[in-house]
């Protein structure tokens, strides 16, 4: 599923273009409230000569969680270490990372909700008391050892805050929820990316790419690189609206920012289930996709754009979805209440 062009999940090509990332808070576009608050916290921590409090970034993939963590370290003038929850397989892995940190360093853990319980237990005293509680040996010979750690800042990132345990969530002093970007903000990001990549782009070309980027900078950068390829082969002098539109349609990204997978999802509900409601397990089987991929990758944007409703009975298409597909709305179609005590539970 993460092979989709419009997936916010990180791909190899995205990591290669680190030059597109802003280096300072003042260069960072979007997330105005979060950015302003972080600026205050960073300045206060620097004035006190202390490590910044632990930060938790929550939001869909591709909104800039890693970039903000790197900027925080740069603004604090400290080192930056990055890892992810699935990579830290055992407590010893985490201990090795923590003991190599310097004073006030920033440790970024992506997908922190995927830490194992054993590793998470080690993290609690490290975050609160800057100590490691390790058990050396086994059986009667086992002994507990405390290791002092430098005062560091843990920056956690998650796309699924509901999977975080309460003890872990409560240890973050600065929770930050990131929002989808506006078209205007994405236009600025596309223009900046074009400048960095040495691409000539017209304002209407930047707008066309921004409109279809699903509120996500990572997708905007990916679309810009692909449109650049089409423009180069077509020998276009610059990327204008017409060039961008032709390229994006060739990539199966329509005017609403939906790709082939989105349209297939909507079409299945419309044609096979008369617009719904239909359970997500049934949809996953019909689409031959895992349930979590449907819920985490496909549906959020469709819900945000008002194409589907998630109800206790299942997924239901809206009138906007039928109009977008060019299909007539069923005569008996009606919106379901968000909470329907009499309905069957969703699959």
C-alpha positions as CSV (number, residue, x, y, z in Angstrom):
1,X,0.0,0.0,0.0
2,X,2.9,2.4,0.7
3,X,3.8,2.1,-3.0
4,X,1.0,4.5,-3.8
5,X,2.1,7.9,-5.1
6,X,-0.3,9.6,-2.8
7,X,0.6,7.7,0.4
8,X,2.0,9.9,3.2
9,X,4.2,7.0,4.3
10,X,8.0,7.6,3.8
11,X,9.6,6.0,0.8
12,X,13.2,5.8,-0.3
13,X,13.0,8.6,-2.8
14,X,11.7,10.9,-0.1
15,X,14.7,10.4,2.2
16,X,17.0,11.2,-0.7
17,X,15.7,14.7,-1.1
18,X,16.7,16.1,2.3
19,X,17.6,19.4,0.6
20,X,13.8,20.1,0.3
21,X,13.5,20.2,4.1
22,X,13.6,23.5,6.0
23,X,16.5,23.9,8.3
24,X,15.1,26.5,10.8
25,X,11.7,27.2,12.4
26,X,11.4,30.5,10.5
27,X,11.7,28.5,7.2
28,X,9.1,25.9,8.2
29,X,5.8,26.5,6.4
30,X,2.5,25.6,8.1
31,X,1.6,24.4,11.6
32,X,1.6,28.0,12.8
33,X,0.4,27.3,16.3
34,X,2.7,24.4,16.9
35,X,5.6,26.3,15.5
36,X,5.0,29.3,17.6
37,X,4.7,27.2,20.8
38,X,7.8,25.3,20.0
39,X,9.7,28.5,19.5
40,X,8.7,29.7,23.0
41,X,9.7,26.3,24.6
42,X,13.0,26.3,22.8
43,X,13.9,29.8,23.7
44,X,13.0,29.2,27.4
45,X,15.0,26.0,27.6
46,X,18.0,27.7,26.1
47,X,17.7,30.7,28.5
48,X,17.7,28.2,31.4
49,X,20.5,26.2,30.0
50,X,18.4,23.0,30.3
51,X,17.2,20.2,28.1
52,X,13.9,20.8,26.4
53,X,11.0,18.9,27.9
54,X,10.0,15.7,26.1
55,X,7.9,16.3,23.0
56,X,5.2,14.0,21.4
57,X,4.2,14.7,17.8
58,X,0.9,13.2,16.7
59,X,-0.6,13.3,13.2
60,X,-0.8,11.6,9.9
61,X,2.4,10.6,8.0
62,X,4.2,13.2,5.9
63,X,3.3,16.3,7.9
64,X,6.8,17.1,9.1
65,X,7.3,15.3,12.4
66,X,10.9,14.3,11.6
67,X,11.7,17.7,10.1
68,X,10.5,19.5,13.2
69,X,12.5,17.2,15.5
70,X,15.7,18.0,13.5
71,X,14.9,21.7,13.6
72,X,14.5,21.5,17.3
73,X,17.9,20.0,17.8
74,X,19.4,22.6,15.4
75,X,17.7,25.5,17.2
76,X,18.9,24.1,20.6
77,X,22.4,23.7,19.3
78,X,22.6,20.0,20.3
79,X,23.1,16.6,18.7
80,X,20.3,14.7,17.0
81,X,19.8,10.9,17.0
82,X,17.0,9.1,15.2
83,X,15.5,5.7,15.4
84,X,12.1,4.0,15.3
85,X,10.0,1.9,17.5
86,X,10.2,-1.4,15.5
87,X,14.0,-1.1,15.3
88,X,14.4,-1.1,19.1
89,X,13.9,-4.9,19.6
90,X,15.1,-5.3,23.1
91,X,16.0,-3.2,26.2
92,X,19.7,-3.5,25.4
93,X,19.2,-1.7,22.1
94,X,17.6,1.3,23.8
95,X,20.3,1.3,26.6
96,X,23.0,1.5,23.9
97,X,21.3,4.5,22.3
98,X,20.7,6.3,25.6
99,X,24.1,5.9,27.0
100,X,25.7,7.4,23.9
101,X,23.7,10.6,24.1
102,X,25.3,13.9,25.1
103,X,23.9,16.5,27.5
104,X,20.6,18.0,26.1
105,X,20.7,15.9,22.9
106,X,17.5,15.2,21.0
107,X,16.5,11.5,20.6
108,X,13.8,11.1,18.0
109,X,11.8,7.8,18.0
110,X,9.4,7.5,15.1
111,X,6.4,5.1,15.4
112,X,6.9,5.2,19.1
113,X,3.6,3.4,19.6
114,X,5.3,0.3,18.2
115,X,7.8,0.0,21.1
116,X,7.6,-3.4,22.9
117,X,6.4,-3.4,26.5
118,X,9.8,-4.5,27.8
119,X,11.5,-1.6,26.0
120,X,8.9,0.9,27.1
121,X,9.4,-0.1,30.8
122,X,13.1,0.9,30.4
123,X,12.1,4.2,28.9
124,X,10.0,5.3,31.9
125,X,12.8,6.0,34.4
126,X,15.0,7.3,31.5
127,X,12.4,10.0,30.7
128,X,11.5,10.9,34.3
129,X,14.8,10.5,36.3
130,X,17.4,10.3,33.5
131,X,18.4,6.8,34.8
132,X,18.5,3.4,33.4
133,X,17.4,0.5,35.6
134,X,18.9,-2.6,34.1
135,X,18.9,-6.2,35.4
136,X,22.2,-8.0,34.8
137,X,22.4,-11.8,34.8
138,X,19.6,-14.3,35.4
139,X,18.2,-16.3,38.3
140,X,19.6,-15.9,41.8
141,X,22.7,-14.2,40.4
142,X,20.7,-11.4,38.8
143,X,21.3,-7.9,40.1
144,X,19.8,-4.5,39.4
145,X,22.1,-1.7,38.1
146,X,21.3,2.0,37.9
147,X,23.1,4.0,35.2
148,X,22.9,7.8,35.2
149,X,22.0,9.4,31.8
150,X,22.6,12.9,30.5
151,X,19.6,15.1,30.5
152,X,18.2,14.6,27.0
153,X,15.0,15.4,25.1
154,X,12.9,12.5,23.8
155,X,10.8,13.4,20.7
156,X,8.3,10.8,20.0
157,X,6.2,10.6,16.8
158,X,3.1,8.6,16.2
159,X,0.3,8.4,13.6
160,X,-1.8,6.4,16.1
161,X,-1.9,8.1,19.5
162,X,-4.7,5.7,20.6
163,X,-2.1,2.9,20.7
164,X,0.2,4.7,23.1
165,X,0.0,3.5,26.7
166,X,-1.2,6.1,29.2
167,X,2.0,5.9,31.3
168,X,4.1,6.7,28.2
169,X,1.8,9.4,26.9
170,X,1.8,11.1,30.3
171,X,5.5,11.4,30.4
172,X,5.6,13.8,27.4
173,X,5.4,17.4,28.7
174,X,4.8,18.9,25.3
175,X,2.2,17.2,23.2
176,X,1.9,18.6,19.7
177,X,-0.9,17.6,17.2
178,X,0.0,18.4,13.6
179,X,-2.8,19.3,11.1
180,X,-3.1,18.8,7.4
181,X,-1.8,21.8,5.4
182,X,-3.9,24.3,3.4
183,X,-3.5,24.7,-0.3
184,X,-1.8,28.1,0.2
185,X,0.8,26.6,2.6
186,X,1.5,23.7,0.1
187,X,1.9,26.2,-2.7
188,X,4.7,27.9,-0.8
189,X,6.3,24.5,-0.1
190,X,6.0,23.5,-3.8
191,X,7.6,26.9,-4.9
192,X,10.4,26.5,-2.4
193,X,11.0,22.9,-3.6
194,X,11.0,23.9,-7.2
195,X,13.6,26.6,-6.4
196,X,15.8,24.1,-4.5
197,X,15.6,21.6,-7.4
198,X,16.2,24.3,-10.0
199,X,12.7,23.9,-11.6
200,X,10.9,26.8,-13.4
201,X,7.3,26.8,-12.1
202,X,4.4,29.1,-12.7
203,X,2.1,30.1,-9.8
204,X,-0.8,28.2,-11.4
205,X,1.4,25.1,-11.8
206,X,2.3,25.3,-8.1
207,X,-1.4,25.6,-7.2
208,X,-2.3,22.6,-9.3
209,X,0.2,20.4,-7.6
210,X,-0.7,21.8,-4.1
211,X,-4.4,21.1,-4.7
212,X,-3.8,17.5,-5.3
213,X,-1.2,16.9,-2.6
214,X,-3.9,15.9,0.0
215,X,-2.7,18.4,2.6
216,X,0.6,16.7,2.9
217,X,4.1,18.2,2.2
218,X,5.7,14.9,1.6
219,X,3.2,14.1,-1.2
220,X,3.6,17.6,-2.6
221,X,7.3,17.1,-2.9
222,X,6.8,13.7,-4.5
223,X,4.3,15.0,-7.1
224,X,6.6,17.9,-7.9
225,X,9.4,15.5,-8.7
226,X,7.2,13.4,-10.9
227,X,5.7,16.4,-12.7
228,X,9.3,17.6,-13.3
229,X,10.0,14.4,-15.2
230,X,7.0,14.8,-17.5
231,X,7.9,18.5,-18.1
232,X,11.4,17.5,-19.0
233,X,10.4,14.9,-21.5
234,X,7.8,17.2,-23.0
235,X,10.5,19.9,-23.2
236,X,8.3,22.4,-21.4
237,X,10.0,25.6,-20.5
238,X,8.3,25.7,-17.1
239,X,5.6,23.9,-15.1
240,X,2.3,25.7,-15.6
241,X,-1.2,24.5,-14.8
242,X,-1.6,22.7,-18.1
243,X,1.7,20.8,-17.8
244,X,1.0,19.9,-14.2
245,X,-2.6,18.8,-15.0
246,X,-1.5,16.6,-17.9
247,X,1.2,15.0,-15.8
248,X,-1.0,14.4,-12.8
249,X,-3.8,12.8,-14.9
250,X,-1.2,10.5,-16.4
251,X,-0.3,9.5,-12.9
252,X,-4.0,8.8,-12.2
253,X,-4.3,11.7,-9.7
254,X,-7.6,13.4,-10.4
255,X,-8.6,17.0,-9.8
256,X,-9.8,16.2,-6.2
257,X,-6.5,14.5,-5.3
258,X,-7.9,11.0,-5.5
259,X,-5.8,8.2,-7.0
260,X,-6.9,4.9,-8.5
261,X,-7.1,3.2,-5.1
262,X,-9.4,5.9,-3.7
263,X,-11.7,5.7,-6.7
264,X,-11.7,1.9,-6.6
265,X,-12.7,2.1,-2.9
266,X,-15.6,4.5,-3.6
267,X,-16.7,2.6,-6.7
268,X,-16.9,-0.7,-4.8
269,X,-19.2,0.8,-2.2
270,X,-21.3,2.6,-4.8
271,X,-21.7,-0.3,-7.2
272,X,-21.5,-3.4,-5.1
273,X,-23.2,-2.1,-1.9
274,X,-25.5,0.7,-3.2
275,X,-23.6,3.3,-1.4
276,X,-23.4,1.5,1.9
277,X,-23.4,1.1,4.8
278,X,-20.8,-1.7,4.5
279,X,-18.4,-3.0,7.1
280,X,-14.7,-2.4,6.8
281,X,-13.8,-6.1,6.9
282,X,-16.1,-6.7,3.9
283,X,-14.4,-3.8,2.1
284,X,-11.0,-5.1,2.9
285,X,-11.9,-8.5,1.4
286,X,-13.5,-6.9,-1.7
287,X,-10.4,-4.7,-2.3
288,X,-7.9,-7.4,-1.3
289,X,-6.2,-5.0,1.1
290,X,-5.5,-5.4,4.8
291,X,-8.0,-3.8,7.1
292,X,-5.5,-1.5,8.8
293,X,-4.3,-0.2,5.4
294,X,-7.9,0.7,4.6
295,X,-8.4,2.4,7.9
296,X,-5.1,4.2,8.2
297,X,-4.1,5.0,4.6
298,X,-7.2,5.1,2.4
299,X,-10.0,6.4,4.5
300,X,-8.6,9.4,6.4
301,X,-8.4,11.6,3.4
302,X,-11.8,10.5,2.0
303,X,-13.4,11.3,5.4
304,X,-11.7,14.6,5.5
305,X,-12.9,15.5,2.1
306,X,-16.5,14.5,2.9
307,X,-16.7,11.5,0.5
308,X,-17.5,8.9,3.1
309,X,-19.0,8.6,6.6
310,X,-17.8,6.2,9.2
311,X,-20.8,5.0,11.1
312,X,-21.6,2.1,13.6
313,X,-23.2,0.2,10.7
314,X,-20.2,0.6,8.4
315,X,-18.9,3.0,5.7
316,X,-21.4,5.1,3.8
317,X,-20.9,7.2,0.7
318,X,-22.0,10.8,0.6
319,X,-23.7,12.7,-2.2
320,X,-20.3,14.3,-3.0
321,X,-18.8,10.9,-3.6
322,X,-21.5,9.9,-6.1
323,X,-21.1,13.3,-7.9
324,X,-17.3,12.8,-8.1
325,X,-17.8,9.3,-9.6
326,X,-20.4,10.6,-12.0
327,X,-23.0,8.1,-10.7
328,X,-26.6,8.7,-9.6
329,X,-27.2,8.7,-5.9
330,X,-29.5,5.8,-4.9
331,X,-33.1,7.0,-4.2
332,X,-33.1,5.5,-0.7
333,X,-29.7,6.8,0.2
334,X,-29.7,8.9,3.4
335,X,-27.1,10.0,5.9
336,X,-26.8,7.8,9.0
337,X,-26.4,9.3,12.4
338,X,-22.9,9.1,13.7
339,X,-24.1,7.2,16.8
340,X,-26.9,4.7,16.1
341,X,-27.7,2.7,19.1
342,X,-30.0,0.4,17.2
343,X,-27.5,-0.4,14.4
344,X,-25.3,-3.4,14.3
345,X,-21.7,-2.9,15.2
346,X,-19.3,-2.3,12.4
347,X,-17.3,-5.3,11.2
